[in-house]
C-alpha cells in the first residue's frame, strides 16, 4: 500500500505489550490515499487493557481487542491490514454509512412536495437504487478528529460538513460521530447532526464482528438473540416490502440459536437476499436506549450485547467474503464475520409506516448505540 507507516496488525501487537493501566488515546499515521490525503488511526485504551482502533478515513471502526473467559485478548472486529484495501477492495468495511445508511428505492424521495433524485450506486433490472449514501458516501471522506479523555472513558470525535446537494441530498449537514471506550468494556457510538434545510438522515456503522478473536473463522456458529417479534421481507430491490412475524421463520431469534440454525429453511427473504441478511424491528422501540441483540461465542466465552436508540437491527453474515480479501490476520473467508448494524429502516423516506428520518433546521439529530462486551 502507499506509504503505510504502521499496519493495523502491527498496531495490535504494539497494544499487547503496552501497560494495561495506562488509559488514553494514541494517534499514528496509517498511510496515504490515492487522493493524496493522509490517514490516521487512533487506538483507544481503557484501564483494563481493552482497546478499540478507529480511523479518520470513513470514521471507521477497524479493531477491538476484548478478553475471553480466561482473560486472553483477541480482536473481535474483522477488517483489513492495508489502507489500499479500505479504499479499493471493500469500501464498507467498518465505516460510518451516510448520509442515508442502507437503501433508498428508485434513488429518489419526496420531501415537503419536492422530489430529490439522489446518486444511485446499485441497479436492479434497470431501476436505480442508492445504497449507503451513493458513490461518494460518508465512507469516502477523511473526517476531522478530536481525541477525548474523561475519568472512566476515552474517545475520538469525528466531524465533517456534508455540503448542500452532496450525492443529491438537500441541506448543509453538520455531523459528528463519537466513539467512546469505557472502563467497563463498552464501546459507545454517538451520532449527532444539524441541517440548514429539511433533509433526511440515517447514520450507522458498518463494522463486522467475529467474537472468536484474531483467528476468526465461521461466524454462523455464534449464538444469536434478537429482541424482536417482527422482521422485514424485502422486495427485489432489497428494500422493505412487508413486515412479518418472526414465528416459524429463519429469523426467530427470540431465544438463543446458532445464526445458521434455519439457513436451509425455504424462505422468500432468504432467497431474495441469497442468505442470512436480515432486518428486525426492535421490540418496544420508543427512541430510548434499549437492548436489541446478544451475540455469544461459546468456545472463547466472549459476548456482546447491542443496545440502541434506533428502531431496527440489521445483520449481514459475509456471504460475499471468499478468502481473497486480505484481513488483518489472514484471508477473510465466506461467513467470516457479521454486522450488528443499528439503523432506521431502509427506504423510510418513501414509506410513512416507518419512523421518520426527516431532520429540519433547528432540530438536533442524536442517536446512540452501545456494544457491551462481556465474557463468561
C-alpha positions as CSV (number, residue, x, y, z in Angstrom):
1,X,0.0,0.0,0.0
2,X,1.0,3.6,-0.3
3,X,3.4,5.0,2.3
4,X,2.0,2.9,5.1
5,X,3.9,3.6,8.3
6,X,2.3,1.0,10.6
7,X,-0.2,-1.8,9.7
8,X,-3.2,-2.5,11.9
9,X,-1.7,-5.9,12.7
10,X,1.5,-4.2,14.0
11,X,-0.6,-1.7,15.9
12,X,-2.4,-4.6,17.6
13,X,0.9,-6.2,18.5
14,X,2.1,-2.9,20.0
15,X,-1.0,-2.7,22.1
16,X,-0.4,-6.2,23.5
17,X,2.9,-5.1,25.1
18,X,1.7,-1.7,26.4
19,X,0.9,-1.2,30.1
20,X,-2.7,-2.2,30.8
21,X,-3.3,0.6,33.4
22,X,-2.3,3.4,31.0
23,X,-5.7,4.5,29.6
24,X,-5.7,7.1,26.8
25,X,-5.7,7.6,23.0
26,X,-2.8,7.2,20.7
27,X,-2.7,8.5,17.2
28,X,-0.5,7.1,14.5
29,X,-0.2,7.7,10.7
30,X,-1.6,4.9,8.5
31,X,-0.7,5.9,5.0
32,X,-1.9,8.0,2.1
33,X,-5.0,7.6,-0.1
34,X,-5.0,7.8,-3.9
35,X,-6.2,11.4,-3.4
36,X,-3.0,12.3,-1.6
37,X,-4.8,12.7,1.8
38,X,-3.0,11.4,4.9
39,X,-4.9,8.9,7.1
40,X,-4.6,8.4,10.8
41,X,-5.6,5.6,13.1
42,X,-6.4,6.1,16.8
43,X,-6.1,3.5,19.5
44,X,-8.4,3.9,22.5
45,X,-7.2,2.0,25.6
46,X,-9.0,1.6,28.9
47,X,-7.6,0.8,32.3
48,X,-8.2,-2.9,32.0
49,X,-6.2,-3.1,28.7
50,X,-9.0,-3.4,26.3
51,X,-8.6,-1.4,23.1
52,X,-10.6,0.0,20.2
53,X,-9.0,1.2,17.0
54,X,-10.7,3.7,14.7
55,X,-9.6,5.5,11.6
56,X,-10.4,9.0,10.3
57,X,-10.9,7.7,6.7
58,X,-14.6,7.0,6.8
59,X,-14.8,7.5,10.6
60,X,-14.2,3.8,10.6
61,X,-14.1,1.1,13.3
62,X,-11.2,-1.2,12.5
63,X,-10.4,-3.1,15.6
64,X,-11.5,-4.1,19.2
65,X,-9.3,-6.2,21.5
66,X,-11.5,-7.8,24.1
67,X,-10.8,-10.5,26.7
68,X,-12.2,-14.1,26.6
69,X,-13.2,-16.0,29.7
70,X,-9.6,-16.7,30.6
71,X,-8.6,-13.0,30.2
72,X,-6.9,-13.5,26.8
73,X,-7.4,-10.6,24.5
74,X,-8.5,-11.1,20.9
75,X,-9.6,-8.7,18.1
76,X,-13.3,-9.1,17.6
77,X,-13.6,-6.8,14.5
78,X,-12.8,-8.3,11.1
79,X,-11.0,-5.7,9.0
80,X,-8.1,-5.0,6.6
81,X,-4.5,-4.5,7.3
82,X,-3.8,-2.1,4.4
83,X,-5.3,1.2,3.6
84,X,-5.5,0.4,-0.1
85,X,-8.0,-2.4,0.7
86,X,-10.2,0.0,2.6
87,X,-10.2,2.3,-0.4
88,X,-10.5,-0.2,-3.3
89,X,-11.4,-3.7,-2.1
90,X,-14.4,-3.1,0.2
91,X,-15.4,0.5,0.9
92,X,-18.0,-0.6,3.5
93,X,-15.5,-2.4,5.9
94,X,-16.2,-0.7,9.2
95,X,-17.2,2.9,8.2
96,X,-19.9,5.4,9.2
97,X,-22.5,5.0,6.4
98,X,-24.5,8.1,5.4
99,X,-25.9,10.5,4.6
100,X,-28.5,7.7,4.4
101,X,-27.5,4.3,5.6
102,X,-28.9,1.3,3.7
103,X,-31.1,1.8,0.6
104,X,-33.4,4.4,-1.0
105,X,-35.5,2.7,-3.6
106,X,-35.5,4.3,-7.1
107,X,-32.9,6.7,-5.8
108,X,-35.4,9.3,-5.1
109,X,-37.8,10.6,-2.4
110,X,-40.3,13.5,-1.9
111,X,-39.9,15.9,1.0
112,X,-42.3,18.8,1.5
113,X,-43.6,18.4,-2.0
114,X,-40.2,18.5,-3.6
115,X,-38.7,15.5,-5.4
116,X,-35.0,14.8,-4.8
117,X,-33.0,12.4,-7.0
118,X,-30.0,11.1,-5.2
119,X,-27.0,9.5,-6.8
120,X,-27.5,5.7,-7.4
121,X,-24.8,3.1,-6.9
122,X,-26.9,0.0,-7.5
123,X,-29.1,-1.2,-10.4
124,X,-31.9,-3.8,-10.2
125,X,-33.3,-4.7,-13.6
126,X,-32.7,-1.2,-14.8
127,X,-34.1,0.5,-11.8
128,X,-31.7,2.8,-9.8
129,X,-31.2,2.3,-6.0
130,X,-28.9,4.3,-3.7
131,X,-27.1,2.3,-1.0
132,X,-25.2,3.8,1.9
133,X,-25.1,7.3,0.6
134,X,-24.2,6.8,-3.1
135,X,-21.0,6.7,-5.0
136,X,-19.4,9.2,-2.6
137,X,-20.9,8.4,0.8
138,X,-19.6,9.3,4.1
139,X,-17.2,6.3,4.0
140,X,-15.2,8.0,1.2
141,X,-14.0,11.1,3.2
142,X,-11.3,11.8,5.7
143,X,-13.1,13.2,8.8
144,X,-11.7,15.8,11.3
145,X,-10.7,14.1,14.5
146,X,-10.6,15.2,18.1
147,X,-9.3,12.9,20.9
148,X,-11.2,12.9,24.2
149,X,-10.4,11.6,27.7
150,X,-12.5,11.5,30.8
151,X,-12.3,9.8,34.2
152,X,-13.7,6.4,33.1
153,X,-13.7,6.6,29.3
154,X,-11.6,7.7,26.3
155,X,-12.8,8.6,22.9
156,X,-12.4,10.1,19.4
157,X,-15.0,12.5,17.9
158,X,-15.1,12.6,14.1
159,X,-16.7,15.5,12.4
160,X,-17.5,16.6,8.8
161,X,-19.7,19.1,7.0
162,X,-21.7,17.4,4.2
163,X,-22.5,20.2,1.7
164,X,-25.9,21.0,0.3
165,X,-26.5,18.8,-2.7
166,X,-23.9,16.2,-1.9
167,X,-25.0,13.0,-3.7
168,X,-28.3,14.7,-4.2
169,X,-29.3,15.4,-0.6
170,X,-30.6,18.8,0.4
171,X,-29.1,20.9,3.1
172,X,-25.7,21.5,4.7
173,X,-25.4,18.7,7.2
174,X,-23.0,19.3,10.1
175,X,-22.5,15.9,11.6
176,X,-20.2,14.0,14.0
177,X,-19.7,10.5,15.4
178,X,-18.0,10.0,18.7
179,X,-16.5,6.6,19.6
180,X,-16.2,6.1,23.4
181,X,-14.5,3.1,25.1
182,X,-15.4,2.8,28.8
183,X,-13.6,1.0,31.6
184,X,-16.5,-1.5,31.6
185,X,-15.5,-2.6,28.0
186,X,-18.5,-0.7,26.5
187,X,-18.0,0.7,23.0
188,X,-20.4,3.6,22.7
189,X,-21.2,5.4,19.4
190,X,-22.9,8.8,19.5
191,X,-24.2,10.3,16.2
192,X,-25.2,14.0,16.0
193,X,-26.2,16.2,13.2
194,X,-27.8,19.6,12.3
195,X,-29.0,21.0,9.0
196,X,-29.9,24.3,7.4
197,X,-32.6,22.8,5.1
198,X,-35.1,19.9,5.6
199,X,-33.3,16.7,4.7
200,X,-33.2,13.0,5.6
201,X,-30.5,11.4,7.8
202,X,-29.8,7.8,8.7
203,X,-26.3,7.2,10.1
204,X,-24.9,3.9,11.2
205,X,-21.7,1.9,11.5
206,X,-20.9,-1.0,9.2
207,X,-18.3,-3.0,11.3
208,X,-18.1,-6.7,11.0
209,X,-17.9,-8.8,14.2
210,X,-16.4,-12.2,15.0
211,X,-16.1,-13.0,18.7
212,X,-13.6,-15.8,18.1
213,X,-10.8,-13.2,18.0
214,X,-7.7,-13.0,15.9
215,X,-8.1,-16.4,14.3
216,X,-11.6,-15.6,13.0
217,X,-13.4,-18.4,11.2
218,X,-17.0,-19.4,10.7
219,X,-19.3,-16.8,12.5
220,X,-22.6,-18.6,11.9
221,X,-22.0,-20.9,14.9
222,X,-22.2,-17.9,17.3
223,X,-25.3,-17.9,19.4
224,X,-27.6,-15.0,18.5
225,X,-30.6,-13.5,20.3
226,X,-32.6,-10.6,18.9
227,X,-35.2,-8.6,20.9
228,X,-37.7,-8.6,18.1
229,X,-41.1,-10.2,17.2
230,X,-41.1,-8.7,13.7
231,X,-38.8,-8.9,10.7
232,X,-38.7,-7.3,7.2
233,X,-39.5,-9.1,4.0
234,X,-37.6,-7.3,1.2
235,X,-38.6,-6.6,-2.3
236,X,-36.4,-7.4,-5.3
237,X,-34.6,-4.1,-4.8
238,X,-33.5,-5.1,-1.2
239,X,-35.9,-2.6,0.2
240,X,-38.8,-3.3,2.7
241,X,-41.9,-4.9,1.2
242,X,-43.7,-6.3,4.2
243,X,-43.3,-6.6,8.0
244,X,-43.9,-10.2,9.1
245,X,-44.0,-12.0,12.5
246,X,-40.8,-14.0,13.1
247,X,-42.8,-17.0,14.3
248,X,-41.8,-20.1,12.3
249,X,-39.2,-18.2,10.2
250,X,-35.4,-18.4,10.0
251,X,-35.4,-15.0,11.7
252,X,-36.9,-16.1,15.1
253,X,-34.1,-15.4,17.5
254,X,-36.2,-14.6,20.5
255,X,-34.3,-17.4,22.2
256,X,-30.6,-18.0,21.5
257,X,-29.8,-20.0,18.4
258,X,-26.9,-20.5,16.1
259,X,-27.0,-17.9,13.4
260,X,-27.3,-20.7,10.8
261,X,-29.9,-22.8,12.6
262,X,-32.5,-22.4,9.9
263,X,-30.3,-21.3,7.0
264,X,-31.6,-24.1,4.8
265,X,-35.3,-23.5,5.5
266,X,-37.3,-22.5,2.4
267,X,-38.0,-18.8,2.8
268,X,-38.6,-16.0,0.3
269,X,-36.5,-13.4,2.1
270,X,-33.5,-15.8,2.3
271,X,-33.9,-16.5,-1.4
272,X,-34.1,-12.8,-2.3
273,X,-31.1,-11.9,-0.2
274,X,-29.2,-15.1,-1.1
275,X,-28.5,-15.9,2.5
276,X,-28.8,-14.5,6.1
277,X,-29.1,-10.8,5.5
278,X,-32.0,-9.6,7.8
279,X,-33.6,-6.6,9.4
280,X,-35.7,-6.7,12.6
281,X,-38.0,-4.2,14.3
282,X,-36.6,-3.7,17.8
283,X,-39.3,-4.7,20.3
284,X,-40.8,-1.7,22.2
285,X,-38.9,1.0,20.2
286,X,-39.6,4.4,21.6
287,X,-36.4,6.3,20.9
288,X,-34.8,5.4,24.3
289,X,-31.8,3.2,24.8
290,X,-32.9,-0.5,24.8
291,X,-31.4,-3.9,24.2
292,X,-31.6,-5.1,20.6
293,X,-29.4,-8.2,20.5
294,X,-26.9,-10.5,22.1
295,X,-24.2,-12.4,20.3
296,X,-22.2,-15.0,22.1
297,X,-19.3,-17.3,21.1
298,X,-19.2,-20.5,23.2
299,X,-15.5,-21.5,22.8
300,X,-14.0,-18.2,23.8
301,X,-16.8,-17.1,26.2
302,X,-16.8,-13.7,24.5
303,X,-20.1,-12.0,24.1
304,X,-21.5,-8.6,23.1
305,X,-24.9,-7.0,23.9
306,X,-26.1,-4.4,21.4
307,X,-28.1,-1.5,22.9
308,X,-29.5,1.3,20.8
309,X,-32.0,4.1,20.4
310,X,-32.6,3.1,16.8
311,X,-35.8,1.2,15.7
312,X,-34.1,-1.6,13.7
313,X,-31.3,-4.0,13.9
314,X,-29.7,-5.4,10.7
315,X,-27.2,-8.2,10.1
316,X,-25.4,-9.5,7.0
317,X,-23.2,-12.5,7.5
318,X,-20.5,-12.0,4.9
319,X,-21.6,-14.4,2.2
320,X,-19.5,-12.3,-0.3
321,X,-16.3,-12.8,1.5
322,X,-14.4,-15.6,-0.3
323,X,-10.9,-15.8,1.0
324,X,-9.4,-13.3,-1.5
325,X,-9.9,-10.4,0.9
326,X,-6.7,-9.8,3.0
327,X,-7.7,-9.4,6.6
328,X,-5.5,-8.3,9.5
329,X,-4.8,-11.9,10.5
330,X,-5.2,-13.7,7.1
331,X,-7.8,-14.2,4.4
332,X,-11.4,-13.4,5.3
333,X,-13.5,-16.5,4.4
334,X,-17.1,-16.7,3.5
335,X,-19.3,-16.2,6.6
336,X,-16.2,-14.9,8.4
337,X,-17.9,-12.0,10.2
338,X,-21.3,-10.4,10.6
339,X,-22.9,-7.0,11.1
340,X,-24.7,-5.8,14.2
341,X,-26.0,-2.7,12.5
342,X,-28.4,-0.4,14.3
343,X,-30.4,1.8,12.0
344,X,-33.6,3.3,10.8
345,X,-35.4,1.2,8.2
346,X,-34.3,1.2,4.5
347,X,-36.4,3.4,2.2
348,X,-38.0,5.2,5.1
349,X,-38.2,8.5,3.2
350,X,-40.6,6.7,0.8
351,X,-42.5,4.7,3.4
352,X,-44.6,6.5,6.0
353,X,-45.2,3.4,8.1
354,X,-41.6,3.7,9.4
355,X,-40.2,6.2,12.0
356,X,-39.3,9.4,10.2
357,X,-35.7,10.1,9.1
358,X,-36.5,13.8,8.3
359,X,-34.3,16.4,10.0
360,X,-35.3,20.1,9.9
361,X,-33.5,23.3,10.7
362,X,-33.5,24.0,14.4
363,X,-33.7,20.3,15.3
364,X,-30.8,18.1,16.5
365,X,-30.3,14.6,15.3
366,X,-29.0,12.3,18.0
367,X,-28.8,8.6,18.2
368,X,-26.6,6.3,20.2
369,X,-25.6,2.6,20.1
370,X,-23.6,0.7,22.7
371,X,-21.7,-2.6,22.2
372,X,-21.4,-4.0,25.7
373,X,-18.7,-6.7,25.7
374,X,-18.5,-9.4,28.3
375,X,-17.0,-12.8,28.9
376,X,-18.5,-15.8,30.7
